[in-house]
């Protein structure tokens, strides 16, 4: 029998306005292609997070929803337990800010406490970051080193000493216009791009799964995805010119 792997999609009613649910669809499909048995669990506020997940996904949301989500997750404690046992947390945009130490929303300068899973802090930036973003994923070679997506965030995120950048920015704003994008600490990954980002970057999707499974997944021959990715890289660079 194929090994069962559970993907947990967290609070779609609060953190689901930018299509980031697609990240769960991509992970489930790629797990099946790799010969695993994917199980998708969708958890809403008020429901306990399961302690059986291998990957926990958080997406983007509006300010009020972001505050509600972080308070519910603080009360639940499930993401901390997941990280303690080696599960992966992959958090996008508002989700990225939530797993950090603190963030602010709107014009309010009062910091809201995050989950502290990443050593990052977020405050309002001078200009909203909106548009295509292209970054160089550190530690990867060839076409796989490029991460493409669409950023739409008013928060500027700064990394502390316990976090390292996920990637370096070629086009776009990223964390805070300092040349970095996203943050990584152990099995916790935060990033800003939507797209959904794992659909646009298959190697990143397999990296997330590899972390969760404690293995290196072999490449999947998908020429149609390679061609779409090539077209996207060309389009992003052309638009930047």
N, C-alpha and C positions, 0 to 999 in steps of 0.2 A: 504493500500500500504506500501511496505517496505521503510524504511528511506533511502534516497539517501546519499551516502558518497563518496566524491571525493578524489582520490589519484592523486597527481601531481608529475610526473616524470620529473626531471629538467635536461635539457641539455645532453641528451644521446650521442649526437655527440661529446661532450667534456669529459663527465664523465661516459662513458659506456664501458670501455675496460676490466673490470674484471667480467662481468656478474652480476653486482649489479642490473640490471633491474629486475632480479628475485625477488628482495624484493617487487617490485610492484605487481608481479604476485601472490606472497604468500599473501600479504595483501588483494588483491581483492578476492582471493579464500576463505580466512578465513572470510572475511566480509559476503560473500554469505552463508557460512556454519552457520554463526551466525544469519542469517535472514535479513541482510541489502542488499541494492541495490548498489553495487560498481560501480563507474565510474572512469575510468583511463584517465587522461589528460596528454599528452606528450608535453612538451614545449621545444623548441629549441632557441638558441640565436637569438635575434631579435624579438621574440614573447614575449608579456607581460605575466608575471606570473598571473594566475587568482587569484582573491581575494575570491574564493569560495571553495578552497581546505581545507580538514581536515588534510591531511598528505602530506608533501613535502619531496621527496626523492632525495638525492644527492649521487653519487657513486664515484668510483675511476677514475683517469685519469693521463695522463702524465704531465710533468712540464709545457710545453707551453700551453696545454689545460687548466690546472688548473688556470693559470694566466688569460687567456681569459675568463674563467668562472667567476672568482671573479669580474673582471671588469664589465662584463655584469650584474651580480647580484647587484653590487653596484649601477649601473646606473638605474636598474629597481626598486629596493626598495621593491619588493614584499615579500621577505622572512621576512623582518622586520615588514611589515604590518600583515603578517600571524601570527607571534609570538605575536604581540600586541593583536590580537583578540583570542589567545588561541589555534591556530593550532599547530600541531606537526611538527618539522623538524627533520628528521632522516638522518644523514650524515655519510658516510663511507669513510675512507681513505683520499683521496684528498679532498673529500667533508667535512670531519671532520676538516681538516686544514683550509679550506676556511671559515667555520663558526666561526673560532677562531679569535683572535686579529691580529695575523700576522703569516707569514710563510716564509721560504726561499726555494729556489729550486736549485738543482745541486750544483755546487761549489761557487755559488754567495752568499755572506754573507749579502747582502742587504735585509732587511726585506720587504716583500710585505704586504700591509695592507689587513686584512681579513674583514669579515662582523661584527665581534665583538658580535656575538650572544652567544658565549661561551668564558669564561675567560681562554683561553689557548693560548700559543705561541709555534710555531714549528720551530726548526732549524735542520740542517743536523746532523745525529747521527754518531758515530764512526764506526758502523757496520750496514749494511742493515739487517733489520728484515725480514726473509723469512722462512716460515714454519707453521706447525700447531700451533694453540694457544688454550689454555684451561684456562678459567677464572671462578672465583666464583662471581656470580652476587649477589651483596649485597642486603639484604632484602628479599631474596627468599629462600625457603626450598626445601629439597629433590632433585630429579633429575633436577628440573627446575632451580636450582641455578647455574648450569653449562652452560656456553656459549662456544660453539666450533666454530672454523672458521679457515681461512687461512690468515695469515698476510704477506704483501709484501710492505714494506715501508722503505724509507731512512730517513724520518723525525722523529725526536724525539720530543714529545709533552709534555710540562710541564703545569700543572694546576695552575691557580691563585686562590685567596681566594674565588671567587664567583662561582667556579665550584667544583663539587665533582666527584670522579671516578664512572664510570659505574660498574666496577668490579675489582677484585684482581687477579693477574696472578698466575696460578699454573705452566703452561708450556708455554714458549714463551717469547717475549720481551714486548709487550704492548706499553704503552706510551713512556717510555724512560728507560726501564729496571729498574724502581723504584718500581716494584710490582703492579702498577696500569694499568688499561686499560680503555680507553674511558673517556668521561666526560658528565655530565648532569647538566643542569640548567633549571628549570621549564619544559617546553615542548620541549626543544632542547636537542637532544641526538647525541653525536658523538662517533664513534667507528672505529677501524681499520680492524677487520676481514671481509673477503669476504667469499663466500661459495655457494650461497649468504647467508649471516648471518641469515636472517629471515627464510629461508628454513630449516636451520640446528637447529634453536632454536624457535620452535613454541610458547613457552610461552613469549618470548621476542616480537614476532610479535603481540600477543594478548595484551601485555602491551602497545605497541605503539598505537594500535587501542583503547584500553581503555582510554589512555590519551586523544586521539582526541575526543572520544565520551563522556568523563567525566563519565565513568562508569567502573565497573569491569565485564569483560566478563566471562561467565561460562566456565569451562573446556570442551574441545571437545574430545569425545572418538575416538581416532584414533590409534588403536593398532599397525598398520603398521608403523606409524611414531615413536611411542615409541620404537619399535624394531630397526629401523634404527638409532635412537638416541643412544640407548644402545650400538650398535655395534661401532658407531663413538667414544664414550667415551672410550671404551675398546681399540680401535685402536690407539687413540691419546696417551693414557697412555703407551701402549706397545711400541710405537715408541720412546717415551721419554726415556725409559729404555735402 
